[in-house]
Every structure is written in C-alpha cells, then in structure tokens.
Amino acid sequence: MVKLKIDQKAIEVPDGSTIMDAANIAGIPIPKLCFLKDINEIGACRGCVV
C-alpha cells in the first residue's frame, strides 16, 4: 500500500495505482478527457492538470 495526501486528505492505495486511481478512491473528482487505463501513460493533453 502507498500512503499519500490529496487535497489534505490522507489515503492509502494499492501499489501500482495511478494518481487518477488514488483520487477516485478518495472521492476527489478530477476532470479527464484522455485517460485510458493500460493504453498510454503520456497524458499529453493536460486536461486533468495532474
């Protein structure tokens, strides 16, 4: 498990989780346009600003 803080909220997520997964687990909505899990990790559009 990985411990982290998002918006001052301490959470734990499984190893290998993305920041988008972590935010989702924490109930923190992040707008996203191009995130396709297991397809590409470049995220070049920066729509999510993560």
PQR file with spaces between the fields and no chain letter, atoms N, CA, C, O and H, PARSE charges and radii, in Angstrom:
ATOM       1  N    MET     1       0.848   -1.194    0.000 -0.4000 1.5000
ATOM       2  CA   MET     1       0.000    0.000    0.000 -0.0000 2.0000
ATOM       3  C    MET     1       0.890    1.252    0.000  0.5500 1.7000
ATOM       4  O    MET     1       1.971    1.271    0.587 -0.5500 1.4000
ATOM       5  N    VAL     2       0.408    2.266   -0.661 -0.4000 1.5000
ATOM       6  CA   VAL     2       1.100    3.547   -0.742 -0.0000 2.0000
ATOM       7  C    VAL     2       0.273    4.573    0.015  0.5500 1.7000
ATOM       8  O    VAL     2      -0.938    4.671   -0.187 -0.5500 1.4000
ATOM       9  H    VAL     2      -0.471    2.251   -1.138  0.4000 1.0000
ATOM      10  N    LYS     3       0.922    5.341    0.887 -0.4000 1.5000
ATOM      11  CA   LYS     3       0.249    6.403    1.632 -0.0000 2.0000
ATOM      12  C    LYS     3       0.541    7.728    0.946  0.5500 1.7000
ATOM      13  O    LYS     3       1.683    8.009    0.582 -0.5500 1.4000
ATOM      14  H    LYS     3       1.905    5.262    1.052  0.4000 1.0000
ATOM      15  N    LEU     4      -0.509    8.554    0.769 -0.4000 1.5000
ATOM      16  CA   LEU     4      -0.328    9.862    0.160 -0.0000 2.0000
ATOM      17  C    LEU     4      -1.426   10.805    0.613  0.5500 1.7000
ATOM      18  O    LEU     4      -2.398   10.390    1.246 -0.5500 1.4000
ATOM      19  H    LEU     4      -1.437    8.326    1.065  0.4000 1.0000
ATOM      20  N    LYS     5      -1.260   12.081    0.281 -0.4000 1.5000
ATOM      21  CA   LYS     5      -2.272   13.099    0.577 -0.0000 2.0000
ATOM      22  C    LYS     5      -2.695   13.759   -0.715  0.5500 1.7000
ATOM      23  O    LYS     5      -1.868   14.118   -1.553 -0.5500 1.4000
ATOM      24  H    LYS     5      -0.471   12.417   -0.232  0.4000 1.0000
ATOM      25  N    ILE     6      -3.996   13.912   -0.858 -0.4000 1.5000
ATOM      26  CA   ILE     6      -4.569   14.680   -1.962 -0.0000 2.0000
ATOM      27  C    ILE     6      -5.538   15.665   -1.329  0.5500 1.7000
ATOM      28  O    ILE     6      -6.447   15.263   -0.603 -0.5500 1.4000
ATOM      29  H    ILE     6      -4.668   13.621   -0.177  0.4000 1.0000
ATOM      30  N    ASP     7      -5.351   16.948   -1.599 -0.4000 1.5000
ATOM      31  CA   ASP     7      -6.206   17.983   -1.008 -0.0000 2.0000
ATOM      32  C    ASP     7      -6.288   17.836    0.512  0.5500 1.7000
ATOM      33  O    ASP     7      -7.368   17.939    1.095 -0.5500 1.4000
ATOM      34  H    ASP     7      -4.612   17.274   -2.189  0.4000 1.0000
ATOM      35  N    GLN     8      -5.150   17.596    1.141 -0.4000 1.5000
ATOM      36  CA   GLN     8      -5.042   17.459    2.597 -0.0000 2.0000
ATOM      37  C    GLN     8      -5.777   16.239    3.139  0.5500 1.7000
ATOM      38  O    GLN     8      -6.007   16.149    4.345 -0.5500 1.4000
ATOM      39  H    GLN     8      -4.273   17.512    0.667  0.4000 1.0000
ATOM      40  N    LYS     9      -6.145   15.311    2.284 -0.4000 1.5000
ATOM      41  CA   LYS     9      -6.842   14.100    2.701 -0.0000 2.0000
ATOM      42  C    LYS     9      -5.865   12.927    2.608  0.5500 1.7000
ATOM      43  O    LYS     9      -5.414   12.581    1.516 -0.5500 1.4000
ATOM      44  H    LYS     9      -5.958   15.383    1.304  0.4000 1.0000
ATOM      45  N    ALA    10      -5.537   12.316    3.745 -0.4000 1.5000
ATOM      46  CA   ALA    10      -4.611   11.180    3.776 -0.0000 2.0000
ATOM      47  C    ALA    10      -5.336    9.914    3.335  0.5500 1.7000
ATOM      48  O    ALA    10      -6.400    9.579    3.855 -0.5500 1.4000
ATOM      49  H    ALA    10      -5.903   12.597    4.633  0.4000 1.0000
ATOM      50  N    ILE    11      -4.744    9.217    2.368 -0.4000 1.5000
ATOM      51  CA   ILE    11      -5.345    7.979    1.870 -0.0000 2.0000
ATOM      52  C    ILE    11      -4.265    6.930    1.650  0.5500 1.7000
ATOM      53  O    ILE    11      -3.076    7.247    1.617 -0.5500 1.4000
ATOM      54  H    ILE    11      -3.879    9.489    1.945  0.4000 1.0000
ATOM      55  N    GLU    12      -4.678    5.704    1.502 -0.4000 1.5000
ATOM      56  CA   GLU    12      -3.804    4.597    1.143 -0.0000 2.0000
ATOM      57  C    GLU    12      -4.382    3.929   -0.091  0.5500 1.7000
ATOM      58  O    GLU    12      -5.584    3.678   -0.172 -0.5500 1.4000
ATOM      59  H    GLU    12      -5.644    5.447    1.529  0.4000 1.0000
ATOM      60  N    VAL    13      -3.517    3.645   -1.045 -0.4000 1.5000
ATOM      61  CA   VAL    13      -3.937    2.970   -2.276 -0.0000 2.0000
ATOM      62  C    VAL    13      -2.991    1.812   -2.553  0.5500 1.7000
ATOM      63  O    VAL    13      -1.860    1.807   -2.066 -0.5500 1.4000
ATOM      64  H    VAL    13      -2.540    3.849   -0.979  0.4000 1.0000
ATOM      65  N    PRO    14      -3.436    0.837   -3.323 -0.5600 1.5000
ATOM      66  CA   PRO    14      -2.575   -0.303   -3.647  0.2800 2.0000
ATOM      67  C    PRO    14      -1.361    0.127   -4.474  0.5500 1.7000
ATOM      68  O    PRO    14      -1.442    1.083   -5.245 -0.5500 1.4000
ATOM      69  N    ASP    15      -0.245   -0.574   -4.314 -0.4000 1.5000
ATOM      70  CA   ASP    15       0.940   -0.346   -5.146 -0.0000 2.0000
ATOM      71  C    ASP    15       0.532   -0.418   -6.611  0.5500 1.7000
ATOM      72  O    ASP    15      -0.297   -1.245   -6.990 -0.5500 1.4000
ATOM      73  H    ASP    15      -0.180   -1.351   -3.688  0.4000 1.0000
ATOM      74  N    GLY    16       1.107    0.438   -7.423 -0.4000 1.5000
ATOM      75  CA   GLY    16       0.818    0.436   -8.848 -0.0000 2.0000
ATOM      76  C    GLY    16      -0.373    1.283   -9.249  0.5500 1.7000
ATOM      77  O    GLY    16      -0.684    1.384  -10.435 -0.5500 1.4000
ATOM      78  H    GLY    16       1.781    1.110   -7.115  0.4000 1.0000
ATOM      79  N    SER    17      -1.054    1.902   -8.274 -0.4000 1.5000
ATOM      80  CA   SER    17      -2.191    2.770   -8.590 -0.0000 2.0000
ATOM      81  C    SER    17      -1.690    4.058   -9.238  0.5500 1.7000
ATOM      82  O    SER    17      -0.597    4.534   -8.928 -0.5500 1.4000
ATOM      83  H    SER    17      -0.801    1.820   -7.310  0.4000 1.0000
ATOM      84  N    THR    18      -2.491    4.612  -10.132 -0.4000 1.5000
ATOM      85  CA   THR    18      -2.164    5.915  -10.703 -0.0000 2.0000
ATOM      86  C    THR    18      -2.711    7.008   -9.783  0.5500 1.7000
ATOM      87  O    THR    18      -3.500    6.726   -8.880 -0.5500 1.4000
ATOM      88  H    THR    18      -3.378    4.226  -10.383  0.4000 1.0000
ATOM      89  N    ILE    19      -2.298    8.231  -10.010 -0.4000 1.5000
ATOM      90  CA   ILE    19      -2.828    9.338   -9.220 -0.0000 2.0000
ATOM      91  C    ILE    19      -4.322    9.509   -9.492  0.5500 1.7000
ATOM      92  O    ILE    19      -5.077    9.926   -8.614 -0.5500 1.4000
ATOM      93  H    ILE    19      -1.658    8.460  -10.743  0.4000 1.0000
ATOM      94  N    MET    20      -4.738    9.183  -10.711 -0.4000 1.5000
ATOM      95  CA   MET    20      -6.163    9.243  -11.036 -0.0000 2.0000
ATOM      96  C    MET    20      -6.935    8.184  -10.245  0.5500 1.7000
ATOM      97  O    MET    20      -8.032    8.453   -9.757 -0.5500 1.4000
ATOM      98  H    MET    20      -4.124    8.844  -11.425  0.4000 1.0000
ATOM      99  N    ASP    21      -6.366    6.981  -10.116 -0.4000 1.5000
ATOM     100  CA   ASP    21      -6.994    5.935   -9.304 -0.0000 2.0000
ATOM     101  C    ASP    21      -7.089    6.383   -7.848  0.5500 1.7000
ATOM     102  O    ASP    21      -8.122    6.209   -7.202 -0.5500 1.4000
ATOM     103  H    ASP    21      -5.475    6.763  -10.513  0.4000 1.0000
ATOM     104  N    ALA    22      -6.004    6.962   -7.338 -0.4000 1.5000
ATOM     105  CA   ALA    22      -5.966    7.399   -5.943 -0.0000 2.0000
ATOM     106  C    ALA    22      -7.026    8.462   -5.678  0.5500 1.7000
ATOM     107  O    ALA    22      -7.720    8.407   -4.663 -0.5500 1.4000
ATOM     108  H    ALA    22      -5.164    7.104   -7.863  0.4000 1.0000
ATOM     109  N    ALA    23      -7.153    9.417   -6.574 -0.4000 1.5000
ATOM     110  CA   ALA    23      -8.160   10.465   -6.401 -0.0000 2.0000
ATOM     111  C    ALA    23      -9.562    9.867   -6.422  0.5500 1.7000
ATOM     112  O    ALA    23     -10.424   10.269   -5.641 -0.5500 1.4000
ATOM     113  H    ALA    23      -6.589    9.462   -7.399  0.4000 1.0000
ATOM     114  N    ASN    24      -9.786    8.922   -7.301 -0.4000 1.5000
ATOM     115  CA   ASN    24     -11.089    8.267   -7.380 -0.0000 2.0000
ATOM     116  C    ASN    24     -11.408    7.528   -6.084  0.5500 1.7000
ATOM     117  O    ASN    24     -12.530    7.612   -5.586 -0.5500 1.4000
ATOM     118  H    ASN    24      -9.086    8.595   -7.935  0.4000 1.0000
ATOM     119  N    ILE    25     -10.440    6.811   -5.538 -0.4000 1.5000
ATOM     120  CA   ILE    25     -10.624    6.099   -4.272 -0.0000 2.0000
ATOM     121  C    ILE    25     -10.957    7.078   -3.152  0.5500 1.7000
ATOM     122  O    ILE    25     -11.776    6.784   -2.282 -0.5500 1.4000
ATOM     123  H    ILE    25      -9.528    6.743   -5.943  0.4000 1.0000
ATOM     124  N    ALA    26     -10.310    8.253   -3.180 -0.4000 1.5000
ATOM     125  CA   ALA    26     -10.527    9.270   -2.147 -0.0000 2.0000
ATOM     126  C    ALA    26     -11.805   10.061   -2.357  0.5500 1.7000
ATOM     127  O    ALA    26     -12.167   10.881   -1.514 -0.5500 1.4000
ATOM     128  H    ALA    26      -9.644    8.492   -3.887  0.4000 1.0000
ATOM     129  N    GLY    27     -12.501    9.830   -3.478 -0.4000 1.5000
ATOM     130  CA   GLY    27     -13.724   10.568   -3.753 -0.0000 2.0000
ATOM     131  C    GLY    27     -13.464   11.988   -4.220  0.5500 1.7000
ATOM     132  O    GLY    27     -14.312   12.864   -4.050 -0.5500 1.4000
ATOM     133  H    GLY    27     -12.207    9.164   -4.163  0.4000 1.0000
ATOM     134  N    ILE    28     -12.284   12.225   -4.813 -0.4000 1.5000
ATOM     135  CA   ILE    28     -11.915   13.548   -5.301 -0.0000 2.0000
ATOM     136  C    ILE    28     -12.064   13.552   -6.822  0.5500 1.7000
ATOM     137  O    ILE    28     -11.296   12.884   -7.515 -0.5500 1.4000
ATOM     138  H    ILE    28     -11.595   11.513   -4.951  0.4000 1.0000
ATOM     139  N    PRO    29     -13.040   14.294   -7.350 -0.5600 1.5000
ATOM     140  CA   PRO    29     -13.243   14.310   -8.799  0.2800 2.0000
ATOM     141  C    PRO    29     -12.160   15.118   -9.512  0.5500 1.7000
ATOM     142  O    PRO    29     -11.861   16.246   -9.120 -0.5500 1.4000
ATOM     143  N    ILE    30     -11.584   14.546  -10.544 -0.4000 1.5000
ATOM     144  CA   ILE    30     -10.613   15.245  -11.392 -0.0000 2.0000
ATOM     145  C    ILE    30     -11.111   15.120  -12.832  0.5500 1.7000
ATOM     146  O    ILE    30     -11.231   14.008  -13.345 -0.5500 1.4000
ATOM     147  H    ILE    30     -11.827   13.630  -10.862  0.4000 1.0000
ATOM     148  N    PRO    31     -11.404   16.249  -13.491 -0.5600 1.5000
ATOM     149  CA   PRO    31     -11.839   16.176  -14.882  0.2800 2.0000
ATOM     150  C    PRO    31     -10.758   15.522  -15.734  0.5500 1.7000
ATOM     151  O    PRO    31      -9.572   15.808  -15.572 -0.5500 1.4000
ATOM     152  N    LYS    32     -11.173   14.647  -16.638 -0.4000 1.5000
ATOM     153  CA   LYS    32     -10.203   13.986  -17.509 -0.0000 2.0000
ATOM     154  C    LYS    32     -10.846   13.742  -18.869  0.5500 1.7000
ATOM     155  O    LYS    32     -12.027   13.411  -18.967 -0.5500 1.4000
ATOM     156  H    LYS    32     -12.136   14.415  -16.770  0.4000 1.0000
ATOM     157  N    LEU    33     -10.050   13.911  -19.905 -0.4000 1.5000
ATOM     158  CA   LEU    33     -10.534   13.712  -21.261 -0.0000 2.0000
ATOM     159  C    LEU    33      -9.888   12.500  -21.921  0.5500 1.7000
ATOM     160  O    LEU    33     -10.559   11.764  -22.644 -0.5500 1.4000
ATOM     161  H    LEU    33      -9.090   14.180  -19.826  0.4000 1.0000
ATOM     162  N    CYS    34      -8.612   12.284  -21.686 -0.4000 1.5000
ATOM     163  CA   CYS    34      -7.877   11.299  -22.478 -0.0000 2.0000
ATOM     164  C    CYS    34      -7.374   10.103  -21.667  0.5500 1.7000
ATOM     165  O    CYS    34      -6.632    9.289  -22.218 -0.5500 1.4000
ATOM     166  H    CYS    34      -8.066   12.882  -21.099  0.4000 1.0000
ATOM     167  N    PHE    35      -7.723    9.957  -20.437 -0.4000 1.5000
ATOM     168  CA   PHE    35      -7.173    8.883  -19.614 -0.0000 2.0000
ATOM     169  C    PHE    35      -7.758    7.538  -20.020  0.5500 1.7000
ATOM     170  O    PHE    35      -8.942    7.279  -19.803 -0.5500 1.4000
ATOM     171  H    PHE    35      -8.325   10.618  -19.990  0.4000 1.0000
ATOM     172  N    LEU    36      -6.942    6.697  -20.598 -0.4000 1.5000
ATOM     173  CA   LEU    36      -7.341    5.353  -20.965 -0.0000 2.0000
ATOM     174  C    LEU    36      -6.414    4.382  -20.252  0.5500 1.7000
ATOM     175  O    LEU    36      -5.274    4.189  -20.675 -0.5500 1.4000
ATOM     176  H    LEU    36      -5.980    6.907  -20.774  0.4000 1.0000
ATOM     177  N    LYS    37      -6.884    3.780  -19.197 -0.4000 1.5000
ATOM     178  CA   LYS    37      -6.064    2.890  -18.385 -0.0000 2.0000
ATOM     179  C    LYS    37      -5.453    1.779  -19.245  0.5500 1.7000
ATOM     180  O    LYS    37      -6.128    1.199  -20.095 -0.5500 1.4000
ATOM     181  H    LYS    37      -7.810    3.937  -18.854  0.4000 1.0000
ATOM     182  N    ASP    38      -4.185    1.496  -19.017 -0.4000 1.5000
ATOM     183  CA   ASP    38      -3.421    0.444  -19.694 -0.0000 2.0000
ATOM     184  C    ASP    38      -3.157    0.722  -21.176  0.5500 1.7000
ATOM     185  O    ASP    38      -2.656   -0.163  -21.870 -0.5500 1.4000
ATOM     186  H    ASP    38      -3.636    1.967  -18.327  0.4000 1.0000
ATOM     187  N    ILE    39      -3.469    1.901  -21.679 -0.4000 1.5000
ATOM     188  CA   ILE    39      -3.209    2.214  -23.081 -0.0000 2.0000
ATOM     189  C    ILE    39      -1.994    3.123  -23.217  0.5500 1.7000
ATOM     190  O    ILE    39      -1.087    2.830  -23.996 -0.5500 1.4000
ATOM     191  H    ILE    39      -3.876    2.620  -21.115  0.4000 1.0000
ATOM     192  N    ASN    40      -1.966    4.218  -22.472 -0.4000 1.5000
ATOM     193  CA   ASN    40      -0.925    5.218  -22.644 -0.0000 2.0000
ATOM     194  C    ASN    40      -0.732    5.971  -21.334  0.5500 1.7000
ATOM     195  O    ASN    40      -1.709    6.372  -20.701 -0.5500 1.4000
ATOM     196  H    ASN    40      -2.703    4.456  -21.839  0.4000 1.0000
ATOM     197  N    GLU    41       0.484    6.161  -20.936 -0.4000 1.5000
ATOM     198  CA   GLU    41       0.722    6.914  -19.695 -0.0000 2.0000
ATOM     199  C    GLU    41       1.347    8.276  -19.947  0.5500 1.7000
ATOM     200  O    GLU    41       1.873    8.892  -19.020 -0.5500 1.4000
ATOM     201  H    GLU    41       1.277    5.835  -21.450  0.4000 1.0000
ATOM     202  N    ILE    42       1.298    8.760  -21.188 -0.4000 1.5000
ATOM     203  CA   ILE    42       1.887   10.052  -21.517 -0.0000 2.0000
ATOM     204  C    ILE    42       1.023   11.202  -20.999  0.5500 1.7000
ATOM     205  O    ILE    42       1.547   12.129  -20.382 -0.5500 1.4000
ATOM     206  H    ILE    42       0.870    8.259  -21.941  0.4000 1.0000
ATOM     207  N    GLY    43      -0.271   11.161  -21.235 -0.4000 1.5000
ATOM     208  CA   GLY    43      -1.185   12.215  -20.766 -0.0000 2.0000
ATOM     209  C    GLY    43      -0.862   13.566  -21.343  0.5500 1.7000
ATOM     210  O    GLY    43      -0.862   14.559  -20.615 -0.5500 1.4000
ATOM     211  H    GLY    43      -0.697   10.408  -21.737  0.4000 1.0000
ATOM     212  N    ALA    44      -0.586   13.637  -22.621 -0.4000 1.5000
ATOM     213  CA   ALA    44      -0.092   14.863  -23.259 -0.0000 2.0000
ATOM     214  C    ALA    44      -1.116   15.994  -23.336  0.5500 1.7000
ATOM     215  O    ALA    44      -0.714   17.145  -23.512 -0.5500 1.4000
ATOM     216  H    ALA    44      -0.585   12.830  -23.212  0.4000 1.0000
ATOM     217  N    CYS    45      -2.396   15.731  -23.214 -0.4000 1.5000
ATOM     218  CA   CYS    45      -3.373   16.811  -23.377 -0.0000 2.0000
ATOM     219  C    CYS    45      -3.391   17.746  -22.169  0.5500 1.7000
ATOM     220  O    CYS    45      -3.756   18.913  -22.313 -0.5500 1.4000
ATOM     221  H    CYS    45      -2.722   14.797  -23.071  0.4000 1.0000
ATOM     222  N    ARG    46      -3.013   17.273  -20.997 -0.4000 1.5000
ATOM     223  CA   ARG    46      -3.005   18.053  -19.748 -0.0000 2.0000
ATOM     224  C    ARG    46      -4.380   18.539  -19.361  0.5500 1.7000
ATOM     225  O    ARG    46      -4.501   19.505  -18.609 -0.5500 1.4000
ATOM     226  H    ARG    46      -2.717   16.325  -20.881  0.4000 1.0000
ATOM     227  N    GLY    47      -5.437   17.883  -19.863 -0.4000 1.5000
ATOM     228  CA   GLY    47      -6.793   18.252  -19.493 -0.0000 2.0000
ATOM     229  C    GLY    47      -7.062   18.048  -18.009  0.5500 1.7000
ATOM     230  O    GLY    47      -7.863   18.770  -17.415 -0.5500 1.4000
ATOM     231  H    GLY    47      -5.339   17.098  -20.474  0.4000 1.0000
ATOM     232  N    CYS    48      -6.395   17.070  -17.410 -0.4000 1.5000
ATOM     233  CA   CYS    48      -6.618   16.772  -15.994 -0.0000 2.0000
ATOM     234  C    CYS    48      -5.709   17.612  -15.101  0.5500 1.7000
ATOM     235  O    CYS    48      -5.981   17.729  -13.906 -0.5500 1.4000
ATOM     236  H    CYS    48      -5.744   16.484  -17.893  0.4000 1.0000
ATOM     237  N    VAL    49      -4.671   18.184  -15.622 -0.4000 1.5000
ATOM     238  CA   VAL    49      -3.706   19.019  -14.905 -0.0000 2.0000
ATOM     239  C    VAL    49      -3.164   18.306  -13.673  0.5500 1.7000
ATOM     240  O    VAL    49      -2.991   18.916  -12.618 -0.5500 1.4000
ATOM     241  H    VAL    49      -4.450   18.089  -16.593  0.4000 1.0000
ATOM     242  N    VAL    50      -2.902   17.032  -13.812 -0.4000 1.5000
ATOM     243  CA   VAL    50      -2.313   16.257  -12.722 -0.0000 2.0000
ATOM     244  C    VAL    50      -0.879   15.962  -13.085  0.5500 1.7000
ATOM     245  O    VAL    50      -0.167   15.315  -12.317 -0.5500 1.4000
ATOM     246  H    VAL    50      -3.042   16.537  -14.669  0.4000 1.0000
